[in-house]
Amino acid sequence: MESITKNRQSLDTLRAMVTRAYGKDQVPSGTAAWVHELGHGWFNVAYRLRLRDGYQAVLKVAPPAGVEVMTYERRAMATELAALSLLTETDVPVPTVDFADSSRELVDADWFVMRYVDADNYGVIRSSLSACEQDKLDVAVGAANRSLNALRGPAFGPLGGPGVPTWRQCFLGLVEDVLHDGERRAVDLDYVALRALVAAHADALDEVTEPRFVEWDLWPSNVLIRDGRIVCLIDHERAFYGDPLIEAGFVATQQPAFGNPTAFLRGYGKSALTETDRVRRRLYNLHLALTVVIEAVYRGRTDPDRNAWARARLDEAVAAL
């Protein structure tokens, strides 16, 4: 995926990064056959590396210092590292971090390396699987998501703090950040009406009283599978402490364009949503749709079909409320 946030590096810089992380004896010699860019993500650049002794790693580099990102993305790599540390407390498989560097000495951004996991990307191959295979894996994603949500946080908000005492305050702040991002880049939206719509339904947020770890971005493309099983969850940079109902697996309960949530719900162990749940989920869908529409400007994304699809989902989310 192309994005102006991808901070690509020269071979010389990549060799220097390998030296710092693994030692000079692990730096491959010769051509660039040892490095391959992984192209599925929208935000960070990621490289698959084969070191001199055959060990394989993934290197992730945060966006360049001069590229403007959305407010919630400003400490995305620090968030991912915090999430990976927290998730070692669960039974959910996540990558092992080998080394992290926030010194800005070699590149103009934070970066880290982790063990490469040899597996298929579920989002990439999902359409090639049978309905039965998809169902089994969606159930497994739901169960894994529930395990993640079992982690309790000290307050609502960023993993690294500072948090706030109520979910209403946290979520309204998330929405306001996105709307400010849109206003800053003059994205064509009715900001007055959107703020009024969210405020009119904010009482539903008060039902949530306990901060839980939420991944928020657990789509099939962030699930690695092998032999019909989940072997790793990746890309944790959008995690925070909030309401588990905000997870990606619940989006389709209110918007069928996102697929069929039945198997995910079965795996998660949630049979039905209450009326208050549905209102909250509609608010979360509005927040998600706003994020996708506005991030197109920050990513430099000009694909008219994708942008039209995002606008259609925003229209649906507004209508549902």
ROTIDREN-908137 format. One record per residue (C-alpha): x, z, y; chain. Coordinates in nm, 2 decimals. Each point is the difference from the previous one (the first is absolute). Example, Ala and Ser with C-alpha at 12.3 -4.5 7.8 and 13.67 -1.06 7.14 Angstrom:
BEGIN
[[1.23; 0.78; -0.45]; "A"]
[[0.14; -0.07; 0.34]; "A"]
//
This chain:
BEGIN
[[0.00; 0.00; 0.00]; "A"]
[[0.13; -0.09; 0.35]; "A"]
[[0.00; 0.26; 0.28]; "A"]
[[0.21; 0.05; 0.31]; "A"]
[[0.05; 0.36; -0.12]; "A"]
[[0.23; -0.11; -0.28]; "A"]
[[0.35; 0.10; 0.08]; "A"]
[[0.21; -0.24; -0.20]; "A"]
[[0.37; 0.07; -0.04]; "A"]
[[0.31; -0.21; -0.05]; "A"]
[[0.19; 0.00; -0.33]; "A"]
[[0.29; 0.19; 0.17]; "A"]
[[-0.24; 0.27; 0.12]; "A"]
[[-0.16; 0.02; -0.34]; "A"]
[[0.34; 0.05; -0.16]; "A"]
[[0.08; 0.28; 0.25]; "A"]
[[-0.33; 0.17; -0.09]; "A"]
[[0.08; -0.02; -0.37]; "A"]
[[0.34; 0.15; 0.07]; "A"]
[[-0.15; 0.29; 0.19]; "A"]
[[-0.27; 0.06; -0.26]; "A"]
[[0.19; -0.06; -0.33]; "A"]
[[0.37; -0.02; 0.09]; "A"]
[[0.22; -0.31; 0.05]; "A"]
[[0.06; -0.04; -0.37]; "A"]
[[-0.37; -0.10; -0.04]; "A"]
[[0.01; -0.28; 0.26]; "A"]
[[-0.06; -0.33; -0.17]; "A"]
[[0.25; -0.28; 0.05]; "A"]
[[-0.06; -0.37; 0.05]; "A"]
[[-0.32; -0.17; 0.13]; "A"]
[[-0.35; 0.14; 0.08]; "A"]
[[-0.12; -0.02; -0.36]; "A"]
[[0.00; 0.39; -0.01]; "A"]
[[-0.26; 0.03; 0.28]; "A"]
[[-0.36; -0.13; 0.00]; "A"]
[[-0.27; 0.07; 0.27]; "A"]
[[-0.33; 0.14; -0.13]; "A"]
[[-0.27; -0.18; 0.19]; "A"]
[[-0.33; 0.19; -0.08]; "A"]
[[0.00; 0.26; 0.28]; "A"]
[[-0.12; -0.05; 0.36]; "A"]
[[0.21; 0.26; 0.18]; "A"]
[[0.35; 0.09; -0.12]; "A"]
[[0.25; -0.25; -0.13]; "A"]
[[0.10; 0.08; -0.36]; "A"]
[[0.28; -0.13; -0.21]; "A"]
[[0.06; 0.01; -0.38]; "A"]
[[0.37; 0.07; -0.05]; "A"]
[[0.21; -0.03; -0.32]; "A"]
[[0.32; 0.21; 0.04]; "A"]
[[0.33; -0.08; -0.16]; "A"]
[[-0.07; 0.21; -0.31]; "A"]
[[-0.34; -0.16; -0.05]; "A"]
[[-0.20; 0.29; 0.15]; "A"]
[[-0.30; -0.13; 0.19]; "A"]
[[-0.14; 0.15; 0.32]; "A"]
[[-0.25; -0.08; 0.28]; "A"]
[[0.11; 0.03; 0.36]; "A"]
[[-0.26; 0.05; 0.27]; "A"]
[[0.08; -0.04; 0.37]; "A"]
[[-0.24; 0.11; 0.27]; "A"]
[[-0.09; -0.24; 0.29]; "A"]
[[0.25; -0.07; 0.27]; "A"]
[[0.02; 0.25; 0.29]; "A"]
[[-0.13; -0.26; 0.25]; "A"]
[[-0.31; -0.10; -0.19]; "A"]
[[-0.32; 0.17; 0.11]; "A"]
[[-0.20; 0.14; -0.29]; "A"]
[[-0.34; 0.18; -0.01]; "A"]
[[-0.01; 0.37; 0.09]; "A"]
[[-0.05; 0.12; -0.36]; "A"]
[[0.30; -0.21; -0.12]; "A"]
[[0.26; 0.15; 0.23]; "A"]
[[0.15; 0.23; -0.27]; "A"]
[[-0.11; -0.19; -0.30]; "A"]
[[0.32; 0.02; -0.19]; "A"]
[[0.04; 0.37; 0.05]; "A"]
[[-0.36; 0.03; -0.12]; "A"]
[[0.08; -0.19; -0.32]; "A"]
[[0.30; 0.21; -0.07]; "A"]
[[-0.20; 0.32; 0.05]; "A"]
[[-0.28; -0.14; -0.22]; "A"]
[[0.25; -0.09; -0.28]; "A"]
[[0.13; 0.35; 0.01]; "A"]
[[-0.34; 0.16; -0.02]; "A"]
[[-0.12; -0.22; -0.28]; "A"]
[[0.27; 0.12; -0.23]; "A"]
[[-0.24; 0.30; -0.04]; "A"]
[[-0.26; -0.22; -0.17]; "A"]
[[-0.02; -0.19; -0.32]; "A"]
[[-0.02; -0.34; 0.19]; "A"]
[[0.30; -0.22; -0.05]; "A"]
[[0.18; -0.09; 0.33]; "A"]
[[0.34; -0.15; 0.08]; "A"]
[[0.31; 0.22; -0.01]; "A"]
[[0.18; 0.00; 0.34]; "A"]
[[0.38; -0.04; -0.04]; "A"]
[[0.11; 0.02; 0.37]; "A"]
[[-0.16; 0.00; 0.35]; "A"]
[[0.17; -0.06; 0.33]; "A"]
[[-0.15; 0.07; 0.35]; "A"]
[[0.33; -0.01; 0.19]; "A"]
[[-0.05; -0.35; 0.14]; "A"]
[[0.37; -0.06; -0.05]; "A"]
[[-0.02; -0.31; -0.22]; "A"]
[[-0.34; -0.14; 0.11]; "A"]
[[-0.24; 0.07; 0.29]; "A"]
[[-0.25; 0.18; -0.22]; "A"]
[[-0.05; 0.24; -0.28]; "A"]
[[0.06; -0.12; -0.35]; "A"]
[[0.00; 0.13; -0.36]; "A"]
[[0.07; -0.12; -0.35]; "A"]
[[-0.18; 0.09; -0.32]; "A"]
[[0.01; -0.09; -0.37]; "A"]
[[-0.15; -0.34; -0.08]; "A"]
[[-0.30; 0.02; -0.24]; "A"]
[[-0.02; -0.31; -0.22]; "A"]
[[-0.38; -0.06; -0.01]; "A"]
[[-0.28; -0.24; 0.11]; "A"]
[[-0.18; 0.05; 0.33]; "A"]
[[-0.36; 0.06; -0.09]; "A"]
[[-0.13; -0.16; 0.32]; "A"]
[[0.19; -0.32; -0.08]; "A"]
[[-0.10; -0.04; -0.36]; "A"]
[[-0.35; 0.16; 0.01]; "A"]
[[-0.19; -0.32; 0.00]; "A"]
[[0.18; -0.12; -0.31]; "A"]
[[-0.11; 0.31; -0.20]; "A"]
[[-0.32; 0.02; -0.20]; "A"]
[[-0.30; 0.20; 0.13]; "A"]
[[0.07; 0.27; -0.26]; "A"]
[[0.37; 0.03; 0.11]; "A"]
[[-0.10; 0.02; 0.36]; "A"]
[[-0.25; 0.27; -0.07]; "A"]
[[0.25; 0.21; -0.20]; "A"]
[[0.26; -0.02; 0.28]; "A"]
[[-0.26; 0.07; 0.28]; "A"]
[[-0.10; 0.31; -0.19]; "A"]
[[0.37; 0.10; -0.02]; "A"]
[[0.04; -0.06; 0.37]; "A"]
[[-0.30; 0.23; 0.07]; "A"]
[[0.15; 0.27; -0.22]; "A"]
[[0.34; -0.03; 0.17]; "A"]
[[-0.16; 0.02; 0.34]; "A"]
[[-0.18; 0.32; -0.09]; "A"]
[[0.33; 0.15; -0.11]; "A"]
[[0.15; -0.09; 0.34]; "A"]
[[-0.29; 0.15; 0.18]; "A"]
[[0.04; 0.33; -0.18]; "A"]
[[0.30; 0.08; 0.23]; "A"]
[[-0.11; 0.23; 0.28]; "A"]
[[0.14; -0.01; 0.35]; "A"]
[[0.06; 0.26; 0.27]; "A"]
[[-0.21; -0.19; 0.26]; "A"]
[[-0.16; -0.33; 0.06]; "A"]
[[0.23; -0.28; 0.11]; "A"]
[[0.35; -0.13; -0.06]; "A"]
[[0.19; 0.13; -0.30]; "A"]
[[0.28; 0.12; 0.22]; "A"]
[[-0.23; 0.15; 0.26]; "A"]
[[-0.11; 0.10; 0.25]; "A"]
[[-0.35; 0.02; -0.15]; "A"]
[[-0.33; 0.11; 0.14]; "A"]
[[-0.25; 0.25; -0.14]; "A"]
[[-0.30; -0.23; -0.05]; "A"]
[[-0.06; -0.33; -0.16]; "A"]
[[-0.23; -0.11; 0.29]; "A"]
[[0.28; 0.05; 0.24]; "A"]
[[0.25; -0.18; -0.22]; "A"]
[[-0.22; -0.30; -0.09]; "A"]
[[-0.13; -0.05; 0.36]; "A"]
[[0.37; 0.00; 0.10]; "A"]
[[0.08; -0.27; -0.26]; "A"]
[[-0.28; -0.22; 0.13]; "A"]
[[0.10; 0.06; 0.37]; "A"]
[[0.37; -0.10; -0.08]; "A"]
[[-0.12; -0.33; -0.15]; "A"]
[[-0.23; -0.07; 0.29]; "A"]
[[0.28; 0.08; 0.25]; "A"]
[[0.23; -0.24; -0.20]; "A"]
[[-0.27; -0.27; 0.04]; "A"]
[[-0.04; 0.06; 0.37]; "A"]
[[0.38; 0.00; 0.05]; "A"]
[[0.02; -0.35; -0.15]; "A"]
[[-0.33; -0.12; 0.15]; "A"]
[[-0.17; -0.06; -0.33]; "A"]
[[-0.36; -0.13; 0.07]; "A"]
[[-0.23; 0.29; -0.11]; "A"]
[[-0.28; 0.19; 0.16]; "A"]
[[0.19; 0.33; 0.03]; "A"]
[[-0.28; 0.19; 0.18]; "A"]
[[-0.25; -0.08; -0.27]; "A"]
[[0.24; 0.08; -0.28]; "A"]
[[0.09; 0.34; 0.14]; "A"]
[[-0.37; 0.08; 0.04]; "A"]
[[-0.08; -0.11; -0.35]; "A"]
[[0.27; 0.23; -0.15]; "A"]
[[-0.11; 0.29; 0.21]; "A"]
[[-0.36; -0.04; -0.10]; "A"]
[[0.09; 0.06; -0.37]; "A"]
[[0.29; 0.25; 0.04]; "A"]
[[-0.21; 0.30; -0.13]; "A"]
[[0.04; -0.14; -0.35]; "A"]
[[0.37; 0.08; 0.02]; "A"]
[[-0.05; 0.37; 0.02]; "A"]
[[-0.09; 0.02; -0.37]; "A"]
[[0.37; -0.04; -0.08]; "A"]
[[0.18; 0.33; 0.03]; "A"]
[[0.31; -0.02; -0.22]; "A"]
[[0.30; -0.23; 0.07]; "A"]
[[0.10; -0.21; -0.30]; "A"]
[[0.28; -0.25; -0.05]; "A"]
[[-0.15; -0.35; 0.04]; "A"]
[[0.19; -0.32; -0.07]; "A"]
[[-0.24; -0.22; 0.21]; "A"]
[[0.18; -0.32; -0.11]; "A"]
[[-0.05; 0.01; -0.38]; "A"]
[[-0.11; -0.36; -0.05]; "A"]
[[0.08; -0.19; -0.33]; "A"]
[[0.31; -0.15; 0.17]; "A"]
[[0.15; 0.34; 0.02]; "A"]
[[-0.04; 0.06; -0.37]; "A"]
[[0.27; -0.11; -0.25]; "A"]
[[-0.11; -0.04; -0.36]; "A"]
[[0.17; -0.07; -0.34]; "A"]
[[-0.17; -0.05; -0.34]; "A"]
[[-0.34; 0.08; 0.15]; "A"]
[[0.11; 0.33; 0.16]; "A"]
[[0.09; 0.12; 0.34]; "A"]
[[0.37; 0.06; 0.02]; "A"]
[[0.05; 0.06; 0.38]; "A"]
[[-0.19; 0.03; 0.33]; "A"]
[[0.19; -0.14; 0.30]; "A"]
[[-0.02; -0.02; 0.38]; "A"]
[[-0.10; 0.35; 0.11]; "A"]
[[0.08; -0.04; 0.37]; "A"]
[[-0.37; 0.04; 0.11]; "A"]
[[-0.06; 0.34; -0.17]; "A"]
[[-0.14; 0.30; 0.18]; "A"]
[[-0.21; 0.32; -0.05]; "A"]
[[-0.37; -0.08; 0.03]; "A"]
[[-0.32; -0.07; -0.19]; "A"]
[[0.05; -0.16; -0.34]; "A"]
[[-0.31; -0.21; 0.06]; "A"]
[[0.21; -0.21; 0.25]; "A"]
[[0.20; -0.14; -0.30]; "A"]
[[0.00; -0.38; -0.05]; "A"]
[[-0.18; 0.03; -0.33]; "A"]
[[-0.32; 0.11; 0.17]; "A"]
[[-0.02; -0.28; 0.26]; "A"]
[[-0.21; -0.23; -0.22]; "A"]
[[-0.27; 0.27; -0.04]; "A"]
[[-0.12; -0.11; 0.34]; "A"]
[[0.14; -0.35; 0.03]; "A"]
[[-0.04; -0.23; -0.31]; "A"]
[[0.25; -0.25; 0.15]; "A"]
[[0.27; 0.23; -0.13]; "A"]
[[-0.10; -0.02; -0.36]; "A"]
[[-0.17; 0.22; -0.26]; "A"]
[[0.09; 0.37; 0.03]; "A"]
[[-0.18; 0.11; -0.33]; "A"]
[[0.31; 0.03; -0.22]; "A"]
[[0.20; 0.17; 0.28]; "A"]
[[-0.28; 0.25; 0.05]; "A"]
[[-0.02; 0.06; -0.38]; "A"]
[[0.38; 0.07; -0.02]; "A"]
[[-0.02; 0.22; 0.31]; "A"]
[[-0.29; 0.20; -0.14]; "A"]
[[-0.23; -0.06; 0.29]; "A"]
[[-0.34; -0.13; -0.12]; "A"]
[[-0.18; -0.04; 0.33]; "A"]
[[0.03; 0.05; 0.38]; "A"]
[[-0.23; 0.24; 0.19]; "A"]
[[-0.16; -0.12; 0.32]; "A"]
[[0.26; 0.18; 0.21]; "A"]
[[0.27; -0.16; -0.22]; "A"]
[[-0.14; -0.34; 0.07]; "A"]
[[0.01; 0.06; 0.38]; "A"]
[[0.36; 0.12; -0.02]; "A"]
[[0.10; -0.30; -0.21]; "A"]
[[-0.16; -0.24; 0.25]; "A"]
[[0.20; 0.17; 0.27]; "A"]
[[0.31; -0.05; -0.21]; "A"]
[[-0.08; -0.36; -0.06]; "A"]
[[-0.04; -0.05; 0.37]; "A"]
[[0.34; 0.16; 0.06]; "A"]
[[0.16; -0.22; -0.27]; "A"]
[[-0.16; -0.32; 0.14]; "A"]
[[0.12; 0.08; 0.35]; "A"]
[[0.35; 0.06; -0.14]; "A"]
[[0.01; -0.33; -0.18]; "A"]
[[-0.13; -0.20; 0.30]; "A"]
[[0.23; 0.16; 0.25]; "A"]
[[0.31; 0.00; -0.22]; "A"]
[[-0.01; -0.38; -0.01]; "A"]
[[0.13; 0.00; 0.36]; "A"]
[[0.27; 0.25; -0.08]; "A"]
[[0.11; -0.19; -0.31]; "A"]
[[-0.01; -0.34; 0.17]; "A"]
[[-0.25; -0.11; -0.26]; "A"]
[[-0.16; -0.34; 0.10]; "A"]
[[-0.17; -0.10; -0.33]; "A"]
[[-0.35; -0.09; 0.13]; "A"]
[[-0.17; 0.05; -0.34]; "A"]
[[0.14; 0.35; -0.05]; "A"]
[[-0.08; 0.10; 0.36]; "A"]
[[-0.36; -0.13; -0.03]; "A"]
[[-0.04; 0.19; -0.32]; "A"]
[[0.11; 0.32; 0.17]; "A"]
[[-0.24; -0.06; 0.29]; "A"]
[[-0.28; -0.05; -0.25]; "A"]
[[0.08; 0.34; -0.16]; "A"]
[[0.00; 0.16; 0.34]; "A"]
[[-0.35; -0.14; 0.08]; "A"]
[[-0.12; 0.13; -0.34]; "A"]
[[0.14; 0.35; 0.07]; "A"]
[[-0.16; 0.02; 0.34]; "A"]
[[-0.34; -0.12; -0.14]; "A"]
[[0.01; 0.26; -0.28]; "A"]
[[0.02; 0.28; 0.26]; "A"]
//
